[in-house]
């Protein structure tokens, strides 16, 4: 039974590797990158993420859109992320 599980896991890993190989070949990122922070605007983490976004923007050549969504014990920011599509 363990051998069957091993082969099943190996097949899943091989399939995942084949799927991601095509994705690596294309230019990334192809559109602006959206960053959602669950801390308030002007806080330490917001300032850190904006500085990080600026340096990554220069390196990757794509704009970073920073959104501060504080409150609700981080639930508001998490809900915004889950409501958006994974490709956005």
C-alpha positions as CSV (number, residue, x, y, z in Angstrom):
1,X,0.0,0.0,0.0
2,X,2.8,2.4,0.7
3,X,4.4,1.7,-2.7
4,X,1.1,2.7,-4.4
5,X,1.0,5.9,-2.4
6,X,4.6,6.6,-3.3
7,X,3.9,6.1,-7.0
8,X,0.8,8.3,-6.8
9,X,2.7,11.1,-5.1
10,X,5.5,10.7,-7.7
11,X,3.0,11.0,-10.5
12,X,1.5,14.2,-9.0
13,X,4.9,15.8,-8.6
14,X,5.9,14.9,-12.1
15,X,2.6,16.4,-13.5
16,X,3.1,19.5,-11.5
17,X,6.7,19.9,-12.7
18,X,5.5,19.6,-16.3
19,X,2.8,22.2,-15.8
20,X,5.1,24.8,-14.2
21,X,7.9,24.3,-16.9
22,X,5.8,26.2,-19.4
23,X,5.0,28.9,-17.0
24,X,8.7,29.5,-16.2
25,X,9.5,30.2,-19.9
26,X,7.2,33.2,-20.2
27,X,8.0,36.8,-19.1
28,X,6.8,37.4,-15.5
29,X,5.2,39.6,-14.3
30,X,3.1,40.7,-17.3
31,X,0.8,43.2,-15.4
32,X,0.9,45.3,-12.2
33,X,1.4,43.5,-8.9
34,X,-1.2,44.1,-6.2
35,X,0.0,43.9,-2.6
36,X,-2.5,43.9,0.2
37,X,-1.3,44.7,3.7
38,X,-3.6,44.2,6.7
39,X,-1.9,46.9,8.8
40,X,-3.0,50.5,8.8
41,X,-1.6,53.0,6.4
42,X,1.5,54.7,7.7
43,X,2.4,51.9,10.1
44,X,5.7,50.1,10.2
45,X,4.7,47.2,7.9
46,X,3.0,49.6,5.4
47,X,6.2,51.7,5.2
48,X,8.3,48.5,4.8
49,X,6.1,47.1,2.1
50,X,6.1,50.3,0.1
51,X,9.9,50.5,0.3
52,X,10.1,46.9,-0.8
53,X,7.6,47.5,-3.6
54,X,9.7,50.4,-4.9
55,X,12.8,48.3,-5.1
56,X,11.0,45.4,-6.7
57,X,9.3,47.8,-9.2
58,X,12.7,48.9,-10.4
59,X,14.0,45.4,-10.6
60,X,10.9,43.8,-12.3
61,X,9.8,46.8,-14.4
62,X,6.1,46.4,-13.2
63,X,4.2,48.8,-10.9
64,X,3.3,47.6,-7.5
65,X,-0.1,48.6,-6.2
66,X,-0.2,48.8,-2.4
67,X,-3.5,48.5,-0.6
68,X,-3.9,48.9,3.2
69,X,-6.9,47.0,4.4
70,X,-6.7,47.1,8.2
71,X,-9.3,45.9,10.7
72,X,-11.3,42.9,11.6
73,X,-8.3,41.1,13.1
74,X,-6.8,40.8,9.6
75,X,-10.0,39.4,8.2
76,X,-10.8,42.3,5.9
77,X,-7.5,42.0,4.1
78,X,-7.8,38.2,3.8
79,X,-11.4,38.5,2.5
80,X,-10.2,41.0,-0.2
81,X,-7.5,38.6,-1.3
82,X,-9.8,35.6,-1.4
83,X,-12.5,37.5,-3.2
84,X,-10.1,38.5,-6.0
85,X,-9.2,36.0,-8.6
86,X,-5.9,34.3,-8.4
87,X,-4.8,35.7,-11.7
88,X,-5.5,39.3,-10.7
